[in-house]
Amino acid sequence: MIYLTNATVRYQTKLLPLPDIRLAQGDILGLNGVSGSGKSTVAMLLSGFLIPTSGIVVTPAYDKHKANPVQWVGQHPELSFNPKWTLLKSLKESFRQVDFDSHLKSFSIEKEWLSRYPKELSGGQLQRIALLRALLPTTQYLLCDEITAQLDPITQQSIWTQLLKLSKEKNIGLLIISHEKSLLNSICEKVITLK
């Protein structure tokens, strides 16, 4: 289980209090709130990118030379790839000695996309590859931060269908961050709204 308790972070001159969050493997938890309420900050804390000013954050222990079992995927996939690397090189860096070919079809990824650079793909294509890259065999928790906000409805549905299926198959805990309350209410077991 990963969790956040009594946490605050400093934002400019203020301390921003954050809600208590508990996410077990296999759980599907939604996080909603207006812009600036701290949704992405929660994801940064739970994935280890940020340390709270106060409070407790508990995540799985892991070897720094291996992939973090808590993976965070944001809404701007173009920022998560090295622009000088092909997408194949980015995937191989993540998967290293594990075969990812069998997962390409699951996310409707065409093999020829992998020889391209990030700027040569659409946002939806790139987001699918970013998700695949985060779904390593060691991934226990996936933090989805507005991952389908910029995508068309058909692509959104395809991605959520596949993620929910993988969550059940692999017992992956999903934290789904979105402005879309209807999306969260339709796929999450519980939704927390930040004030």
FIGUDREN-491439 format. One record per atom (N, C-alpha, C): x, y, z. Coordinates in steps of 0.1 Angstrom, whole numbers. Layout:
X  Y  Z
X  Y  Z
...
This chain:
X  Y  Z
8  -12  0
0  0  0
9  13  0
4  23  -7
11  36  -7
1  45  0
6  55  8
-3  64  14
4  77  18
-4  87  20
-1  101  23
-9  105  35
-3  109  46
-10  112  58
-5  125  64
-15  134  67
-12  147  73
-1  155  66
-1  154  53
10  160  45
7  175  41
17  183  41
17  196  36
29  198  27
27  207  18
39  212  9
39  227  9
50  232  8
51  247  7
49  251  -8
40  260  -9
37  266  -23
38  281  -21
49  287  -27
52  301  -26
54  304  -11
45  312  -5
47  315  9
37  308  18
29  299  12
18  292  20
22  277  21
16  271  32
16  257  33
3  251  28
4  242  18
-8  237  12
-11  223  18
-22  222  26
-25  209  32
-31  199  21
-27  187  22
-32  177  12
-40  166  19
-49  160  12
-58  150  19
-50  137  22
-55  130  31
-50  116  34
-54  107  23
-45  100  17
-48  91  6
-42  77  9
-49  67  7
-44  53  8
-48  46  -5
-38  39  -11
-40  32  -24
-34  19  -22
-42  8  -23
-36  -6  -23
-35  -11  -37
-27  -21  -39
-26  -27  -52
-40  -32  -56
-44  -29  -68
-57  -34  -73
-68  -23  -71
-66  -13  -62
-76  -3  -60
-76  7  -72
-88  13  -74
-89  23  -85
-95  36  -78
-87  45  -75
-90  57  -68
-90  70  -77
-100  78  -76
-100  90  -84
-96  102  -75
-90  112  -81
-86  125  -75
-91  136  -83
-99  145  -78
-105  156  -85
-103  169  -78
-104  180  -85
-102  193  -79
-99  203  -90
-100  216  -86
-98  227  -95
-83  228  -98
-79  235  -108
-65  237  -111
-58  244  -99
-46  239  -95
-39  245  -84
-43  240  -70
-52  230  -70
-56  224  -57
-46  214  -51
-36  210  -60
-26  200  -55
-27  186  -60
-35  184  -71
-36  171  -76
-23  165  -81
-16  172  -89
-3  168  -94
7  167  -83
6  176  -73
15  175  -62
14  162  -54
2  157  -53
-1  144  -47
7  133  -55
5  133  -68
12  123  -76
27  124  -75
33  136  -74
47  138  -72
52  133  -59
44  135  -48
47  129  -35
47  114  -35
37  108  -41
35  94  -40
45  87  -49
50  94  -59
60  87  -68
74  90  -64
76  99  -54
89  101  -49
97  113  -56
90  121  -64
96  132  -70
96  144  -61
89  144  -51
88  155  -42
87  150  -27
93  158  -18
92  154  -4
83  164  3
74  159  12
65  169  18
72  178  29
67  190  31
72  198  41
69  192  55
58  186  56
54  178  69
45  167  65
44  158  74
35  146  72
43  134  68
35  124  64
41  111  61
37  106  47
47  101  39
45  95  27
51  81  27
43  71  24
49  57  24
47  51  11
58  47  5
58  40  -8
67  28  -7
65  18  -16
73  6  -16
88  9  -16
96  2  -9
111  3  -10
115  -3  -23
125  3  -29
130  -3  -41
145  1  -43
152  -7  -51
165  -5  -55
166  7  -65
174  17  -62
176  28  -70
181  25  -84
186  13  -86
191  9  -99
181  2  -107
169  1  -102
158  -6  -108
146  4  -109
136  0  -117
124  9  -119
116  10  -106
111  22  -104
103  25  -92
90  17  -94
85  10  -84
72  3  -85
60  13  -86
62  25  -83
52  36  -85
56  44  -97
48  43  -107
50  50  -120
40  62  -121
45  73  -125
36  85  -127
36  89  -142
24  90  -148
23  94  -162
15  106  -163
20  117  -169
14  130  -169
6  132  -182
0  144  -183
-9  147  -194
-1  152  -207
12  155  -205
20  159  -216
31  149  -219
28  139  -227
37  128  -230
50  133  -237
48  144  -244
60  149  -252
71  153  -242
68  157  -230
78  161  -220
85  149  -213
79  137  -215
85  125  -208
95  117  -216
97  122  -229
106  114  -237
118  123  -241
130  117  -243
141  124  -248
139  127  -263
139  140  -267
136  143  -281
146  138  -290
158  134  -285
169  130  -294
169  114  -295
160  108  -288
160  93  -289
148  88  -297
149  77  -304
137  71  -310
129  65  -298
117  63  -302
108  57  -291
112  43  -288
118  36  -297
123  23  -294
133  23  -284
143  33  -285
153  34  -275
148  38  -261
137  46  -261
131  50  -248
124  37  -242
118  29  -250
111  17  -244
122  7  -240
132  6  -247
143  -4  -243
150  1  -231
151  14  -229
157  18  -216
149  14  -204
135  15  -206
127  11  -195
126  -4  -193
124  -11  -204
121  -25  -203
134  -33  -202
145  -28  -207
158  -34  -207
158  -49  -212
157  -59  -203
158  -72  -207
144  -79  -209
134  -71  -208
120  -77  -208
114  -74  -222
107  -83  -228
101  -82  -241
88  -74  -239
86  -63  -247
74  -55  -246
66  -56  -259
71  -64  -269
63  -66  -281
49  -70  -279
47  -79  -270
33  -85  -268
23  -74  -263
29  -63  -257
20  -53  -252
16  -42  -263
23  -42  -274
21  -32  -284
6  -32  -289
1  -44  -291
-13  -46  -296
-23  -41  -286
-20  -44  -273
-29  -40  -262
-32  -25  -262
-22  -17  -266
-24  -2  -266
-25  3  -280
-28  -5  -290
-29  -1  -304
-17  7  -309
-5  2  -305
7  8  -310
12  1  -322
14  9  -332
20  3  -345
35  2  -343
41  -9  -347
55  -12  -345
64  -1  -352
59  4  -364
67  14  -371
68  27  -364
59  30  -354
60  42  -346
73  43  -339
78  31  -335
90  30  -326
103  35  -332
103  35  -345
115  40  -352
115  55  -353
104  62  -349
103  76  -350
107  83  -337
108  96  -338
111  105  -327
98  110  -321
98  115  -308
86  119  -302
78  130  -310
85  139  -316
78  150  -323
71  145  -336
74  133  -340
68  127  -352
55  120  -350
50  119  -337
38  112  -334
28  122  -328
15  118  -329
4  127  -323
4  125  -308
-3  133  -301
-4  132  -287
-10  119  -282
-20  114  -289
-26  101  -285
-16  90  -287
-9  90  -298
1  79  -301
12  79  -290
17  91  -287
27  93  -278
23  89  -263
10  92  -260
5  89  -247
4  74  -245
0  67  -256
0  52  -255
13  46  -252
24  51  -258
37  46  -256
42  50  -242
38  62  -238
42  66  -224
36  56  -214
24  53  -216
17  43  -207
24  30  -207
26  25  -219
33  12  -221
47  12  -213
54  23  -215
67  24  -209
66  24  -193
55  29  -188
53  29  -173
48  15  -168
43  7  -176
37  -6  -172
47  -17  -173
58  -15  -165
68  -26  -164
63  -38  -156
70  -49  -157
66  -60  -149
66  -57  -134
74  -47  -130
76  -44  -116
66  -33  -111
58  -28  -120
49  -17  -116
38  -22  -107
37  -16  -96
26  -20  -86
15  -9  -85
19  4  -88
10  15  -88
12  24  -100
1  28  -106
2  37  -117
-6  50  -114
1  61  -114
-5  74  -111
-8  81  -125
-21  82  -128
-25  87  -141
-30  101  -140
-21  111  -143
-24  125  -141
-29  132  -154
-42  132  -155
-49  139  -166
-44  132  -179
-42  119  -180
-35  113  -191
-44  113  -204
-57  115  -203
-65  115  -215
-71  128  -218
-68  139  -210
-74  152  -211
-73  158  -225
-63  155  -233
-61  161  -246
-64  152  -257
-70  141  -254
-73  131  -265
-87  130  -269
-90  125  -281
-103  124  -286
-111  113  -278
-124  113  -278
-132  104  -270
-129  89  -273
-127  85  -285
-125  71  -289
-111  67  -283
-101  75  -284
-88  71  -279
-89  71  -263
-96  80  -257
-98  80  -243
-104  66  -238
-115  62  -245
-122  50  -241
-113  38  -243
-105  38  -254
-96  27  -256
-85  26  -245
-80  37  -241
-69  37  -231
-75  33  -218
-86  38  -214
-92  34  -201
-96  20  -200
-102  15  -211
-105  1  -211
-93  -8  -209
-82  -5  -216
-70  -13  -214
-64  -12  -201
-64  0  -195
-58  2  -182
-66  -5  -171
-79  -4  -172
-87  -11  -162
-85  -26  -163
-84  -32  -175
-81  -46  -177
-68  -50  -171
-58  -42  -174
-44  -45  -168
-44  -44  -153
-51  -34  -148
-52  -33  -133
-57  -45  -126
-67  -51  -132
-73  -64  -127
-63  -75  -129
-58  -76  -141
-49  -88  -144
-36  -88  -136
-30  -76  -134
-17  -75  -127
-18  -69  -113
-30  -67  -108
-32  -62  -95
-24  -48  -93
-26  -39  -102
-20  -26  -102
-30  -16  -96
-25  -9  -86
-33  2  -80
-33  14  -90
-44  20  -93
-45  31  -102
-50  44  -94
-42  54  -94
-47  67  -90
-50  75  -102
-63  79  -104
-67  86  -116
-70  100  -113
-62  109  -118
-63  123  -115
-70  130  -128
-81  136  -125
-89  142  -137
-98  153  -132
-100  163  -141
-110  173  -139
-124  168  -143
-124  157  -150
-137  151  -155
-144  142  -144
-153  148  -137
-160  140  -126
-167  128  -132
-173  130  -144
-181  119  -150
-172  107  -153
-159  109  -157
-150  99  -160
-146  92  -146
-143  100  -136
-139  94  -123
-151  86  -117
-163  91  -118
-174  84  -112
-177  71  -120
-174  70  -133
-177  58  -140
-166  47  -139
-154  51  -135
-144  40  -135
-137  38  -121
-139  47  -112
-132  46  -99
-142  40  -88
-135  34  -79
-143  28  -67
-146  39  -57
-137  49  -56
-139  60  -47
-132  73  -53
-138  84  -51
-132  97  -56
-130  107  -44
-118  112  -44
-115  123  -34
-114  136  -42
-121  146  -36
-121  159  -42
-113  169  -34
-103  175  -40
-94  185  -33
-101  198  -33
-101  205  -21
-107  218  -20
-97  229  -24
